[in-house]
Amino acid sequence: MLTNEDVIIVGAGIGGLVLALELHAHGVPCRVFEAAPEIKPLGMGINIQPYATEVLDGLGLLEALESHAVVTGEFLFCNQHGQEIYRSPAGRAAGHVFPQLSIHRGDLHAVLLDAVRSRIGSDRVSTGWRCVGTGQFDDRAWATFAHGTEVSTVEGAAVVGCDGIHSVVYRELFPYGPALRYSGTNMWRGTSVFPDFLSGASMVRAGLPAEGKIVVYPIRRDIDGRGNNLVNWVVEIDTPLSDPTGVTALGRTEDFADRFARWHFDWLDIPDLLSRSVGPVLEVPMMDRDPLDRWSSGRITLLGDAAHPLVPLGSNGGGQAVLDARSLASHLAEDIPVEQALDRYEEERRAHTASIVLGDRRGVVDLMVREVDRRTLGLPFERLSDVISSEELAVLAVPNYQDAEIEPSPYV
Ligand SMILES: Cc1cc2nc3c(=O)[nH]c(=O)nc-3n(C[C@H](O)[C@H](O)[C@H](O)COP(=O)(O)OP(=O)(O)OC[C@H]3O[C@@H](n4cnc5c(N)ncnc54)[C@H](O)[C@@H]3O)c2cc1C
């Protein structure tokens, strides 16, 4: 049973902030510690799938999020010649009760952080506090933080590592656990100011990482009063790993623009899109980690990317962190020992997220484009139906995650 002590949340990313809100909703006190000195509207776009917008709606945040976001209406898969291979409705348009949202990470964070500060209290979120160690006794757990020139230890009923893909809490718990694994694909992420294309709310995946792939979707509408949107793009190219630490670095469009120099589709001009890039370009190696047998030890556990980093092919990582947060908070609110609550949380979430990690590792999201590319030797086709039947596409469109118990795929 939780005593009236705080749950110590390490990291104020998507998972940490949603966990704080869920705990608060269940009457469980918490404190959040974030390494960054300030939480700024950095980053690019993210897609939140209906299974996660449902949880955010339960927290009363959907209206605020929708007011910033583009409500995703469809998915389009095409080859490097811009020829359509598969199109399907998304979110509400596909019959889900809750929408799929394409949103700037800064907007998402601002909504979550405002809610945490106003509901739980600004003094419950400390920025500039970097976790450097964790530990526990029978009746409590602690985390040590470096902040400024000081080091402080904070005790609580439990410690939850929500500190992302390079988690310190993970390494503390499992010093000999598996390391991050590079997928062989590097990503460059950026945003451009660009007019509507297709439905104005389409998420496009074009090409394959071997030659060059780009994912494009709008995340803010009419940002200049002249109908131009802020459009998120992610370039994926198979490349040897340049920096073995795998950390995000600043990149340049010149690093990859030549791959796309001839991608002038009738409906979207990729060189034009890239030339209208605004703000920084980030270079991110695509990494995951073998699923773990355990996420917890005693009163300390992991959540989100710290627990199950995955390659971001299926727009799932953030959404899974949201589901973790809901599950963990509900079990910590039960009248049972903390260790048992953490066991129940793992039981609910571990196999499920492992199946997504392994499915994304197999590149399930690229299967349709890959098969068409194989049959056409990468050349344009005359008629898609001469290359592949709609029945074959329908089979490939449902990602074959090993464990059938998965969330809806991003495009069905
Ligand atoms: C290119 C790309 C595209 C993606 N697209 C999508 C998408 O469309 N949909 C989707 O659902 N997911 C997507 N993801 C995945 C998603 O971004 C992550 O899964 C999600 O951010 C994980 O949330 P988190 O809270 O676990 O970690 P994070 O969001 O990484 O947050 C971790 C937080 O912990 C802090 N921290 C780190 N170390 C410490 C420390 N020692 N002490 C204190 N604080 C610390 C960090 O500063 C950060 O604020 C994408 C990822 C990438 C790279």
The ligand as an SDF file (V2000), in Angstrom:
LIG
                    3D

 53 58  0  0  0  0  0  0  0  0999 V2000
   11.7070   10.7430  -35.3650 C   0  0  0  0  0  0  0  0  0  0  0  0
   10.7430   10.2730  -34.3250 C   0  0  0  0  0  0  0  0  0  0  0  0
    9.3840   10.2760  -34.5960 C   0  0  0  0  0  0  0  0  0  0  0  0
    8.4800    9.8070  -33.6550 C   0  0  0  0  0  0  0  0  0  0  0  0
    7.1600    9.8240  -33.9570 N   0  0  0  0  0  0  0  0  0  0  0  0
    6.2770    9.3630  -33.0700 C   0  0  0  0  0  0  0  0  0  0  0  0
    4.8780    9.4070  -33.3630 C   0  0  0  0  0  0  0  0  0  0  0  0
    4.4590    9.8830  -34.4190 O   0  0  0  0  0  0  0  0  0  0  0  0
    4.0110    8.9160  -32.4290 N   0  0  0  0  0  0  0  0  0  0  0  0
    4.4520    8.4040  -31.2300 C   0  0  0  0  0  0  0  0  0  0  0  0
    3.6100    7.9810  -30.4090 O   0  0  0  0  0  0  0  0  0  0  0  0
    5.7570    8.3580  -30.9260 N   0  0  0  0  0  0  0  0  0  0  0  0
    6.6820    8.8150  -31.8040 C   0  0  0  0  0  0  0  0  0  0  0  0
    8.0060    8.7960  -31.5080 N   0  0  0  0  0  0  0  0  0  0  0  0
    8.4380    8.1860  -30.2410 C   0  0  0  0  0  0  0  0  0  0  0  0
    8.2240    9.1280  -29.0780 C   0  0  0  0  0  0  0  0  0  0  0  0
    8.8740   10.3540  -29.3110 O   0  0  0  0  0  0  0  0  0  0  0  0
    8.7920    8.5110  -27.8090 C   0  0  0  0  0  0  0  0  0  0  0  0
    8.4090    7.1730  -27.7270 O   0  0  0  0  0  0  0  0  0  0  0  0
    8.2550    9.2720  -26.6120 C   0  0  0  0  0  0  0  0  0  0  0  0
    8.7520   10.6000  -26.6140 O   0  0  0  0  0  0  0  0  0  0  0  0
    8.6590    8.5620  -25.3210 C   0  0  0  0  0  0  0  0  0  0  0  0
    8.2160    9.3220  -24.2240 O   0  0  0  0  0  0  0  0  0  0  0  0
    9.0010    9.2300  -22.8430 P   0  0  0  0  0  0  0  0  0  0  0  0
    8.2810   10.1170  -21.9140 O   0  0  0  0  0  0  0  0  0  0  0  0
    9.2080    7.8080  -22.4930 O   0  0  0  0  0  0  0  0  0  0  0  0
   10.4520    9.8010  -23.1840 O   0  0  0  0  0  0  0  0  0  0  0  0
   10.8700   11.2560  -23.6500 P   0  0  0  0  0  0  0  0  0  0  0  0
    9.7540   11.9180  -24.3660 O   0  0  0  0  0  0  0  0  0  0  0  0
   12.1750   11.0850  -24.3510 O   0  0  0  0  0  0  0  0  0  0  0  0
   11.0990   12.0490  -22.2990 O   0  0  0  0  0  0  0  0  0  0  0  0
   12.1710   11.7630  -21.4340 C   0  0  0  0  0  0  0  0  0  0  0  0
   12.4000   12.9640  -20.5430 C   0  0  0  0  0  0  0  0  0  0  0  0
   13.3290   12.6290  -19.5280 O   0  0  0  0  0  0  0  0  0  0  0  0
   14.2870   13.6660  -19.4030 C   0  0  0  0  0  0  0  0  0  0  0  0
   15.5180   13.0500  -18.8630 N   0  0  0  0  0  0  0  0  0  0  0  0
   16.4380   12.3120  -19.5060 C   0  0  0  0  0  0  0  0  0  0  0  0
   17.3950   11.9210  -18.6740 N   0  0  0  0  0  0  0  0  0  0  0  0
   17.0820   12.4340  -17.4590 C   0  0  0  0  0  0  0  0  0  0  0  0
   17.7040   12.3590  -16.1800 C   0  0  0  0  0  0  0  0  0  0  0  0
   18.8530   11.6860  -15.9890 N   0  0  0  0  0  0  0  0  0  0  0  0
   17.1150   12.9940  -15.1370 N   0  0  0  0  0  0  0  0  0  0  0  0
   15.9400   13.6830  -15.3090 C   0  0  0  0  0  0  0  0  0  0  0  0
   15.3210   13.7770  -16.5180 N   0  0  0  0  0  0  0  0  0  0  0  0
   15.8800   13.1560  -17.5590 C   0  0  0  0  0  0  0  0  0  0  0  0
   14.4500   14.1860  -20.8190 C   0  0  0  0  0  0  0  0  0  0  0  0
   15.0070   15.4960  -20.8380 O   0  0  0  0  0  0  0  0  0  0  0  0
   13.0070   14.1530  -21.3050 C   0  0  0  0  0  0  0  0  0  0  0  0
   12.3110   15.3270  -20.9860 O   0  0  0  0  0  0  0  0  0  0  0  0
    8.9330    9.2950  -32.4200 C   0  0  0  0  0  0  0  0  0  0  0  0
   10.3140    9.3140  -32.1180 C   0  0  0  0  0  0  0  0  0  0  0  0
   11.2090    9.8110  -33.0590 C   0  0  0  0  0  0  0  0  0  0  0  0
   12.6810    9.8120  -32.7110 C   0  0  0  0  0  0  0  0  0  0  0  0
  1  2  1  0
  2  3  1  0
  2 52  2  0
  3  4  2  0
  4  5  1  0
  4 50  1  0
  5  6  2  0
  6  7  1  0
  6 13  1  0
  7  8  2  0
  7  9  1  0
  9 10  1  0
 10 11  2  0
 10 12  1  0
 12 13  2  0
 13 14  1  0
 14 15  1  0
 14 50  1  0
 15 16  1  0
 16 17  1  0
 16 18  1  0
 18 19  1  0
 18 20  1  0
 20 21  1  0
 20 22  1  0
 22 23  1  0
 23 24  1  0
 24 25  2  0
 24 26  1  0
 24 27  1  0
 27 28  1  0
 28 29  2  0
 28 30  1  0
 28 31  1  0
 31 32  1  0
 32 33  1  0
 33 34  1  0
 33 48  1  0
 34 35  1  0
 35 36  1  0
 35 46  1  0
 36 37  1  0
 36 45  1  0
 37 38  2  0
 38 39  1  0
 39 40  1  0
 39 45  2  0
 40 41  1  0
 40 42  2  0
 42 43  1  0
 43 44  2  0
 44 45  1  0
 46 47  1  0
 46 48  1  0
 48 49  1  0
 50 51  2  0
 51 52  1  0
 52 53  1  0
M  END
$$$$
